[in-house]
């Protein structure tokens, strides 16, 4: 197959036409199919012919010769287009392959993915080879192009250089730029970013915003600069304001912002009756959030909260395909489209009993058909971490009283501590812990304090972070060292230690960021880690997001970055990194 536009070769197109000439046999015939016709906004009955990965006919006719193809009588079922996730972060402990496989079981057959981890971790040649590899799986995989690392990287301009960014933008699998976490720089005169936005528009691709709390005037300015869509509305009024300023609005329901019920209720109360410029996203939630489903769960909520039935399905498929200029391939059951089809037992239950992805059964009569092959990640330089340094007792000297106060899953405030730092362990009477970020290569460390993460935590080490550097948290320095050494030994991951032994770990052998476990196994491991952290005083629902966003300078107010403990509002380093020996 060719590229994002999914242009079939001349020979393949001739074969598709020969199926209708009955010189070639279709592979699958779906007889008596009650299907959602997204153009007429109606449920119609037709016979659907599929050849390889393409729908080649939808209508009343059947082939004259009924031999040599698979024939499915769809009587009593309802067929809808495969769902599309327009804003996936495919490296949130899972990896792109395990996410796609899991999502497919719930009917999400197309993912539009963040490229940040691949961009930061891989040389561009290896990254593009990996993107091409993903074309061979049953799911349809598309990508974004980031313009910044959403933190204060030491050599940001060298990493996000013009040559690499433009190469990504031009790549056939890339549908959009963004998400624009660095939009304040854009507003404040960053012409490099504006040029990239302009190039995105010239290529007829989309620009995805990340504009939490933006005023109406700011939204208008960003629309003038080229933004097309934003997923950060937290109320119905915020969603409506975006719509009024010309945006397409992605309604989010995620593990840290489960807002869909509020958004829909308030939009309906505000009198919204037309939903063509809305769609859904789960915004890169962590594994536990996907235990019972993905986009199908959002469609259920939309139906339950008053979105008309067909609108709800379109918000998960057709609206997204049309927005990304790929309606000729996705989002409908019609001649010429990719054969991504969900088979439902009821119009009101969007969780499919069977799923076709690129014309292959990935789920049939409730059973996973295991159509996804494995991937040689090592070939693409996605290997376990090999840390050639160790953490020393001298590294665990804490002298600053400046710290980070975690006040929900991801928002932090600065605070000044009054506790005695000259000890091997901190009291369990308060919720302050030691916090370190150590360079993955071992060349620097930042030591500070963390309030509000946990009260009874021995030691916790994680290679899963927003920068790829190592985070170490704890009350007891010996447990912090034990957790680190175990994390190092398993090639990256999350490790919880207490009283000199390991309580629980999640191995992340793909660059210390992603697991290679299937999603159901990973969900069990993550849920156990969450349970253990909550028992030790973690008050929120998604500790992996807390770890990920400690470095995220697109959020207020105080962040732990490779440049130091960073005051986002004042653009000031409060605690600088300390060079360390290997």
C-alpha positions as CSV (number, residue, x, y, z in Angstrom):
1,X,0.0,0.0,0.0
2,X,1.1,3.5,-0.6
3,X,0.6,6.3,1.9
4,X,-1.7,8.4,4.1
5,X,-4.0,9.0,1.1
6,X,-4.0,5.2,0.8
7,X,-3.6,5.4,-3.0
8,X,-3.8,1.9,-4.3
9,X,-1.5,1.0,-7.2
10,X,-2.9,0.9,-10.8
11,X,-2.9,-2.9,-10.7
12,X,-4.8,-3.0,-7.4
13,X,-7.4,-0.6,-8.7
14,X,-7.8,-2.7,-11.8
15,X,-8.3,-5.7,-9.6
16,X,-11.0,-3.8,-7.6
17,X,-12.9,-3.0,-10.8
18,X,-12.5,-6.6,-12.0
19,X,-14.4,-7.8,-8.9
20,X,-17.4,-5.8,-10.1
21,X,-16.9,-7.3,-13.6
22,X,-17.0,-10.7,-11.7
23,X,-13.6,-11.5,-13.3
24,X,-12.3,-11.7,-9.7
25,X,-13.9,-12.9,-6.5
26,X,-14.6,-10.7,-3.6
27,X,-13.1,-11.9,-0.3
28,X,-16.1,-11.2,1.9
29,X,-19.7,-10.6,1.1
30,X,-21.8,-9.0,3.9
31,X,-25.4,-9.9,3.0
32,X,-28.6,-8.2,4.3
33,X,-26.5,-5.7,6.2
34,X,-28.4,-2.9,8.1
35,X,-25.7,-0.2,8.0
36,X,-25.3,3.4,8.9
37,X,-25.3,5.5,5.8
38,X,-23.5,8.6,7.1
39,X,-24.4,10.7,4.1
40,X,-28.2,10.2,4.3
41,X,-28.1,10.0,8.1
42,X,-30.1,6.8,7.9
43,X,-30.0,3.1,8.5
44,X,-30.2,1.3,5.2
45,X,-30.0,-2.3,4.1
46,X,-27.5,-3.4,1.5
47,X,-25.0,-6.1,0.4
48,X,-21.4,-5.1,0.9
49,X,-18.6,-6.5,-1.2
50,X,-15.0,-6.5,0.2
51,X,-11.9,-7.2,-1.7
52,X,-8.7,-7.4,0.3
53,X,-8.7,-4.2,2.4
54,X,-11.3,-2.2,0.4
55,X,-15.1,-1.9,0.1
56,X,-15.7,-2.3,-3.6
57,X,-19.5,-2.1,-3.7
58,X,-22.5,-1.3,-1.4
59,X,-25.9,-1.9,-2.9
60,X,-28.6,-4.4,-3.8
61,X,-26.6,-6.7,-6.0
62,X,-24.8,-10.0,-5.1
63,X,-22.2,-11.8,-7.2
64,X,-23.8,-14.3,-9.6
65,X,-21.4,-17.1,-8.5
66,X,-21.5,-17.5,-4.7
67,X,-18.4,-19.8,-4.5
68,X,-14.9,-19.1,-3.2
69,X,-15.6,-16.2,-0.9
70,X,-16.7,-15.8,2.7
71,X,-20.4,-14.9,3.0
72,X,-21.7,-13.5,6.2
73,X,-25.5,-13.0,6.7
74,X,-25.7,-9.8,8.8
75,X,-29.4,-10.2,9.6
76,X,-30.1,-8.9,13.1
77,X,-26.8,-6.9,13.3
78,X,-26.1,-3.2,12.7
79,X,-23.0,-2.1,10.9
80,X,-21.2,1.2,11.6
81,X,-17.8,2.6,10.4
82,X,-14.8,1.7,12.4
83,X,-14.2,4.4,15.1
84,X,-11.3,6.8,14.9
85,X,-9.2,8.1,17.9
86,X,-8.1,11.6,16.7
87,X,-5.7,12.3,19.5
88,X,-3.8,9.3,20.7
89,X,-0.6,9.3,22.7
90,X,0.6,5.8,21.8
91,X,3.3,5.5,24.4
92,X,1.5,5.9,27.8
93,X,3.1,2.8,29.2
94,X,1.6,0.8,26.4
95,X,3.2,1.0,22.9
96,X,1.6,1.9,19.5
97,X,1.1,-1.8,18.6
98,X,-0.5,-2.9,21.9
99,X,-2.7,0.2,22.0
100,X,-3.9,-0.5,18.4
101,X,-4.6,-4.2,19.1
102,X,-6.6,-3.4,22.3
103,X,-8.4,-0.5,20.7
104,X,-9.4,-2.7,17.8
105,X,-11.3,-5.1,20.1
106,X,-13.6,-2.2,21.0
107,X,-14.0,-1.0,17.4
108,X,-11.4,1.8,17.2
109,X,-9.7,0.8,14.0
110,X,-7.9,4.1,13.2
111,X,-5.5,6.0,15.5
112,X,-4.0,9.5,14.9
113,X,-0.9,9.4,17.1
114,X,1.5,11.8,18.8
115,X,5.0,11.5,17.4
116,X,6.8,13.0,20.4
117,X,8.5,9.9,21.9
118,X,9.5,8.6,18.4
119,X,10.8,12.1,17.5
120,X,12.9,12.4,20.7
121,X,14.1,8.8,20.9
122,X,14.9,7.8,17.3
123,X,17.0,9.2,14.4
124,X,14.7,10.3,11.6
125,X,15.5,7.4,9.3
126,X,14.7,4.8,11.9
127,X,11.5,6.7,12.9
128,X,10.2,6.8,9.3
129,X,11.0,3.1,8.9
130,X,9.0,2.4,12.0
131,X,6.1,4.4,10.6
132,X,6.2,2.3,7.5
133,X,6.2,-0.9,9.6
134,X,2.9,0.2,11.2
135,X,1.3,0.3,7.8
136,X,1.4,-3.5,7.8
137,X,-0.9,-3.9,10.8
138,X,-4.7,-4.2,10.5
139,X,-5.3,-0.9,12.2
140,X,-4.8,2.4,10.3
141,X,-2.1,4.5,11.9
142,X,-1.5,8.2,11.3
143,X,0.6,10.7,13.1
144,X,1.1,14.3,14.3
145,X,4.2,16.4,14.1
146,X,5.3,18.2,17.3
147,X,6.9,21.6,17.3
148,X,8.3,21.4,20.9
149,X,9.0,19.0,23.7
150,X,6.6,20.6,26.2
151,X,9.4,21.1,28.6
152,X,12.7,23.0,29.0
153,X,15.1,20.8,27.1
154,X,18.7,21.7,27.2
155,X,19.1,21.9,23.4
156,X,15.5,22.4,22.3
157,X,16.4,24.4,19.1
158,X,18.9,21.6,18.0
159,X,16.3,18.9,18.7
160,X,13.4,20.7,17.0
161,X,15.3,21.9,14.0
162,X,13.8,23.1,10.8
163,X,15.0,20.2,8.7
164,X,13.6,17.4,10.9
165,X,10.3,19.2,11.6
166,X,9.7,19.9,7.9
167,X,10.5,16.3,7.0
168,X,8.0,15.1,9.5
169,X,5.3,17.6,8.3
170,X,5.8,16.3,4.7
171,X,5.6,12.7,5.7
172,X,2.7,10.9,4.0
173,X,1.5,9.4,7.3
174,X,1.4,12.8,9.1
175,X,-2.0,14.5,9.1
176,X,-1.4,17.4,11.4
177,X,0.9,19.6,13.4
178,X,0.7,19.9,17.1
179,X,-0.5,19.7,19.7
180,X,0.6,23.3,20.2
181,X,1.7,23.1,23.8
182,X,4.1,25.9,23.1
183,X,1.4,28.4,21.9
184,X,2.5,31.2,24.3
185,X,5.8,31.3,22.3
186,X,3.7,31.5,19.1
187,X,1.7,34.4,20.5
188,X,4.8,36.2,21.8
189,X,6.6,36.3,18.4
190,X,8.2,32.9,17.7
191,X,8.4,33.2,13.9
192,X,10.0,29.7,13.5
193,X,6.8,28.1,15.0
194,X,4.6,30.4,12.9
195,X,6.5,29.4,9.8
196,X,6.0,25.7,10.6
197,X,2.2,26.4,11.1
198,X,2.2,28.1,7.7
199,X,3.9,25.2,6.1
200,X,1.4,22.8,7.7
201,X,-1.4,24.8,6.1
202,X,0.3,24.9,2.8
203,X,0.5,21.1,2.9
204,X,-3.3,21.1,3.5
205,X,-2.8,19.5,6.9
206,X,-4.4,20.4,10.2
207,X,-3.0,22.2,13.3
208,X,-4.1,20.9,16.7
209,X,-4.2,23.3,19.6
210,X,-3.6,22.8,23.3
211,X,-5.3,25.9,24.7
212,X,-6.5,25.2,28.3
213,X,-8.2,28.3,29.8
214,X,-7.6,30.4,26.7
215,X,-9.8,33.5,26.6
216,X,-12.1,34.2,23.6
217,X,-9.6,36.8,22.3
218,X,-6.7,34.4,22.6
219,X,-8.6,31.7,20.8
220,X,-9.4,34.2,18.0
221,X,-5.7,35.1,17.7
222,X,-4.6,31.5,17.5
223,X,-7.3,30.8,14.9
224,X,-5.8,33.7,12.9
225,X,-2.4,32.1,13.2
226,X,-3.6,28.8,11.8
227,X,-5.1,26.6,14.6
228,X,-8.0,24.3,13.4
229,X,-9.1,22.3,16.5
230,X,-8.7,22.2,20.2
231,X,-9.5,19.5,22.8
232,X,-9.0,21.5,26.0
233,X,-12.6,22.7,26.6
234,X,-13.6,21.7,30.2
235,X,-17.1,23.2,30.1
236,X,-19.9,23.4,27.6
237,X,-19.3,27.2,27.3
238,X,-15.6,26.7,26.6
239,X,-16.5,24.3,23.9
240,X,-19.1,26.6,22.4
241,X,-16.7,29.6,22.5
242,X,-14.2,27.5,20.4
243,X,-16.9,26.6,18.0
244,X,-18.0,30.3,17.7
245,X,-14.3,31.2,16.9
246,X,-14.3,28.7,14.0
247,X,-12.7,25.7,15.7
248,X,-13.6,22.1,15.3
249,X,-14.0,20.9,18.9
250,X,-12.7,17.6,20.2
251,X,-14.6,16.7,23.3
252,X,-12.3,15.0,25.8
253,X,-13.0,12.2,28.2
254,X,-9.7,11.0,29.7
255,X,-8.2,9.5,32.8
256,X,-7.3,13.0,34.2
257,X,-10.1,15.0,32.5
258,X,-13.2,12.8,32.4
259,X,-15.4,15.7,31.2
260,X,-17.6,14.3,28.5
261,X,-20.8,14.1,30.6
262,X,-20.4,17.8,31.7
263,X,-19.5,18.9,28.2
264,X,-22.5,17.2,26.5
265,X,-25.0,18.2,29.2
266,X,-23.9,21.9,29.1
267,X,-23.8,22.1,25.3
268,X,-27.3,20.8,25.1
269,X,-28.4,23.2,27.8
270,X,-26.8,26.0,25.7
271,X,-29.0,25.1,22.8
272,X,-26.5,23.3,20.6
273,X,-28.4,21.0,18.2
274,X,-25.9,20.4,15.4
275,X,-22.9,18.3,16.2
276,X,-21.1,18.1,12.8
277,X,-18.0,20.0,14.1
278,X,-17.6,18.0,17.3
279,X,-15.8,14.7,17.8
280,X,-14.5,12.6,20.7
281,X,-11.0,11.8,22.2
282,X,-9.7,9.9,25.1
283,X,-6.5,12.0,24.9
284,X,-3.8,9.4,25.7
285,X,-5.2,8.0,28.9
286,X,-3.2,5.4,30.8
287,X,-3.9,1.7,30.5
288,X,-6.3,1.3,33.4
289,X,-8.7,3.8,31.8
290,X,-9.1,1.5,28.8
291,X,-10.0,-1.6,30.7
292,X,-13.7,-1.7,29.6
293,X,-13.4,0.1,26.3
294,X,-12.3,3.1,24.4
295,X,-14.2,5.3,21.9
296,X,-17.2,2.9,22.2
297,X,-17.5,4.0,25.9
298,X,-17.7,7.7,24.8
299,X,-20.4,6.9,22.2
300,X,-22.4,5.2,24.9
301,X,-22.1,8.3,27.1
302,X,-23.1,10.6,24.3
303,X,-26.2,8.6,23.5
304,X,-27.1,8.5,27.2
305,X,-26.7,12.2,27.7
306,X,-28.9,13.2,24.8
307,X,-26.8,13.3,21.6
308,X,-28.9,11.9,18.7
309,X,-27.9,8.3,17.9
310,X,-26.5,8.9,14.4
311,X,-24.7,12.1,15.5
312,X,-23.0,10.1,18.2
313,X,-21.6,7.6,15.7
314,X,-20.6,10.3,13.3
315,X,-18.7,12.1,16.1
316,X,-16.6,8.9,16.5
317,X,-16.0,8.4,12.8
318,X,-17.3,10.4,9.9
319,X,-16.8,13.9,11.5
320,X,-13.2,13.0,12.1
321,X,-12.5,11.6,8.7
322,X,-14.0,14.6,7.0
323,X,-12.0,17.0,9.2
324,X,-8.7,15.3,8.3
325,X,-9.6,15.3,4.6
326,X,-9.7,11.5,4.4
327,X,-13.4,11.0,4.1
328,X,-12.7,9.1,0.8
329,X,-11.0,6.4,3.0
330,X,-12.5,6.5,6.5
331,X,-15.6,7.3,8.4
332,X,-18.3,5.7,6.2
333,X,-19.4,2.4,4.8
334,X,-19.4,3.2,1.1
335,X,-17.8,2.0,-2.1
336,X,-14.0,2.8,-2.2
337,X,-13.5,3.1,1.5
338,X,-11.1,1.1,3.6
339,X,-13.0,-1.9,5.0
340,X,-13.1,-0.8,8.7
341,X,-16.5,-2.0,9.9
342,X,-18.0,-2.6,13.3
343,X,-20.8,-5.2,13.8
344,X,-23.2,-4.3,16.6
345,X,-25.9,-6.4,18.3
346,X,-27.9,-3.2,19.0
347,X,-27.9,0.3,17.7
348,X,-27.7,1.6,21.2
349,X,-24.6,-0.5,22.1
350,X,-21.6,0.7,20.2
351,X,-19.2,-2.0,21.6
352,X,-18.9,-4.3,18.6
353,X,-19.4,-8.1,18.6
354,X,-17.2,-8.4,15.4
355,X,-14.7,-6.0,13.8
356,X,-13.2,-5.8,10.3
357,X,-10.0,-3.7,10.0
358,X,-8.5,-3.3,6.5
359,X,-10.8,-6.2,5.5
360,X,-9.4,-8.6,8.2
361,X,-11.4,-10.0,11.0
362,X,-9.7,-8.8,14.2
363,X,-12.7,-9.8,16.3
364,X,-15.4,-12.3,15.3
365,X,-18.4,-13.2,17.4
366,X,-16.7,-11.8,20.5
367,X,-13.4,-13.6,20.0
368,X,-10.0,-11.9,19.3
369,X,-8.7,-13.5,16.1
370,X,-5.0,-12.5,16.9
371,X,-4.4,-10.8,13.5
372,X,-1.7,-8.6,14.9
373,X,1.8,-9.9,14.5
374,X,4.7,-8.9,16.8
375,X,7.3,-6.3,16.0
376,X,11.1,-6.5,16.3
377,X,11.5,-3.3,18.4
378,X,15.2,-3.7,18.6
379,X,15.5,-3.2,14.8
380,X,14.2,0.3,15.4
381,X,16.5,1.1,18.3
382,X,13.7,0.6,20.8
383,X,15.7,-1.3,23.4
384,X,15.9,-1.6,27.2
385,X,17.7,1.2,29.0
386,X,21.4,0.4,29.6
387,X,22.4,2.9,32.3
388,X,26.2,2.9,32.6
389,X,26.2,4.8,35.9
390,X,24.9,4.2,39.4
391,X,23.3,6.3,42.0
392,X,25.6,7.2,44.9
393,X,24.9,8.1,48.5
394,X,26.4,11.5,47.8
395,X,23.7,12.0,45.1
396,X,21.1,11.9,47.8
397,X,22.1,15.1,49.6
398,X,19.2,17.5,49.8
399,X,19.8,21.1,50.8
400,X,17.1,23.3,49.1
401,X,13.9,24.2,50.8
402,X,12.2,25.0,47.5
403,X,9.8,22.3,46.4
404,X,6.9,21.1,44.3
405,X,3.4,20.8,45.8
406,X,1.2,18.5,43.8
407,X,-2.4,19.7,44.1
408,X,-4.2,17.3,41.7
409,X,-3.1,14.7,39.1
410,X,-0.9,17.2,37.3
411,X,-1.1,20.8,38.6
412,X,1.7,21.8,40.9
413,X,2.5,24.9,43.0
414,X,5.7,26.1,44.5
415,X,6.2,25.8,48.2
416,X,9.0,26.3,50.8
417,X,9.6,23.5,53.2
418,X,10.6,23.8,56.9
419,X,11.5,20.2,57.5
420,X,15.0,19.0,58.4
421,X,16.6,17.7,55.3
422,X,19.8,16.4,56.9
423,X,18.5,12.9,57.6
424,X,18.3,9.5,56.0
425,X,14.6,9.3,56.1
426,X,11.7,11.7,56.5
427,X,8.9,11.6,59.0
428,X,5.7,9.7,58.1
429,X,3.7,12.5,59.9
430,X,3.7,14.7,56.8
431,X,3.3,14.3,53.1
432,X,6.6,15.6,52.0
433,X,9.1,13.4,50.2
434,X,12.6,13.7,48.6
435,X,12.4,14.2,44.8
436,X,15.2,13.8,42.3
437,X,15.5,14.0,38.5
438,X,18.7,12.4,37.2
439,X,19.9,12.7,33.7
440,X,19.5,9.5,31.8
441,X,23.1,9.6,30.9
442,X,24.1,10.3,34.5
443,X,25.7,13.7,33.9
444,X,23.5,15.8,36.2
445,X,20.9,15.6,38.9
446,X,18.3,18.0,40.5
447,X,17.3,17.4,44.1
448,X,14.2,19.0,45.5
449,X,11.2,18.2,47.6
450,X,7.7,17.0,46.7
451,X,4.6,17.6,48.8
452,X,1.2,15.9,48.1
453,X,2.4,12.8,46.2
454,X,2.4,10.3,49.1
455,X,2.8,10.1,52.9
456,X,4.2,6.6,53.5
457,X,6.4,6.1,50.5
458,X,9.7,4.2,51.0
459,X,11.3,4.6,47.6
460,X,10.0,4.8,44.1
461,X,12.0,5.1,40.8
462,X,10.7,5.7,37.3
463,X,12.2,5.9,33.9
464,X,8.8,6.9,32.7
465,X,8.9,10.7,32.6
466,X,8.2,13.6,30.3
467,X,11.8,14.0,29.4
468,X,13.1,10.4,29.4
469,X,15.2,11.2,32.5
470,X,15.0,9.3,35.8
471,X,12.6,10.3,38.6
472,X,13.2,9.1,42.2
473,X,10.8,9.8,45.0
474,X,10.7,8.6,48.6
475,X,10.9,9.1,52.3
476,X,13.8,6.7,52.9
477,X,17.1,7.0,51.0
478,X,18.0,3.4,51.2
479,X,14.7,2.4,49.6
480,X,15.2,5.1,46.9
481,X,18.5,3.5,46.1
482,X,17.0,0.0,46.0
483,X,14.2,1.2,43.8
484,X,16.7,2.8,41.4
485,X,19.0,-0.2,41.2
486,X,16.0,-2.5,40.4
487,X,14.7,-0.1,37.8
488,X,18.2,-0.1,36.3
489,X,18.4,-3.9,36.4
490,X,15.2,-4.4,34.4
491,X,16.2,-1.9,31.7
492,X,13.7,0.8,32.7
493,X,10.3,0.9,34.3
494,X,8.6,1.8,37.6
495,X,9.7,0.2,40.8
496,X,8.2,0.6,44.3
497,X,10.5,-0.4,47.3
498,X,9.7,-0.5,51.0
499,X,11.8,-1.5,54.0
500,X,14.6,-2.8,51.7
501,X,12.6,-5.0,49.4
502,X,10.7,-4.6,46.1
503,X,6.9,-4.3,46.5
504,X,5.9,-4.0,42.9
505,X,7.4,-3.1,39.5
506,X,6.3,-2.4,35.9
507,X,9.0,-3.2,33.4
508,X,9.2,-0.8,30.5
509,X,11.8,-2.3,28.2
510,X,11.1,-0.1,25.2
511,X,13.5,2.9,25.9
512,X,12.3,2.9,29.5
513,X,9.0,4.4,28.5
514,X,6.8,1.6,27.0
515,X,5.9,-1.9,27.9
516,X,5.7,-4.8,25.4
517,X,3.0,-6.6,27.4
518,X,-0.5,-7.0,26.0
519,X,-2.8,-4.4,27.3
520,X,-4.8,-6.6,29.6
521,X,-1.6,-7.7,31.5
522,X,-0.3,-4.2,31.6
523,X,-3.7,-2.9,33.0
524,X,-3.4,-5.5,35.9
525,X,0.2,-4.3,36.7
526,X,-0.7,-0.6,36.6
527,X,-3.9,-1.1,38.7
528,X,-1.8,-2.8,41.3
529,X,0.8,0.0,41.3
530,X,-2.0,2.6,41.6
531,X,-3.5,0.7,44.5
532,X,-0.2,0.5,46.4
533,X,0.5,4.2,45.8
534,X,-3.0,5.1,47.1
535,X,-2.4,3.0,50.2
536,X,0.7,5.1,50.7
537,X,-1.2,8.4,50.4
538,X,-1.5,9.2,46.7
539,X,-4.8,11.1,46.6
540,X,-5.6,11.3,42.9
541,X,-6.4,8.8,40.2
542,X,-3.5,8.7,37.7
543,X,0.0,8.7,39.2
544,X,1.6,7.9,35.8
545,X,0.3,11.3,34.6
546,X,1.7,13.0,37.7
547,X,5.1,11.5,36.8
548,X,4.8,12.4,33.1
549,X,3.8,16.0,33.8
550,X,6.3,16.9,36.5
551,X,8.4,18.3,33.6
552,X,5.5,19.8,31.5
553,X,6.0,23.5,31.2
554,X,2.8,24.0,29.3
555,X,1.1,23.6,32.7
556,X,1.3,25.8,35.8
557,X,3.2,26.6,38.0
558,X,6.4,24.8,39.0
559,X,8.1,22.1,37.0
560,X,11.1,19.8,37.2
561,X,13.0,20.0,33.9
562,X,16.5,19.3,32.6
563,X,17.1,23.1,33.0
564,X,16.3,22.9,36.7
565,X,13.3,23.4,39.0
566,X,11.4,25.8,36.9
567,X,8.9,28.6,37.6
568,X,6.7,28.5,34.5
569,X,5.0,31.9,35.1
570,X,8.2,33.8,35.7
571,X,10.3,31.7,33.4
572,X,12.9,31.4,36.1
573,X,15.1,28.5,37.3
574,X,14.7,28.1,41.1
575,X,17.1,25.2,41.6
576,X,19.8,24.4,39.0
577,X,21.1,21.0,38.1
578,X,24.2,19.7,39.8
579,X,26.9,18.0,37.7
580,X,27.7,14.5,38.9
581,X,30.4,11.9,38.4
582,X,29.6,8.8,36.5
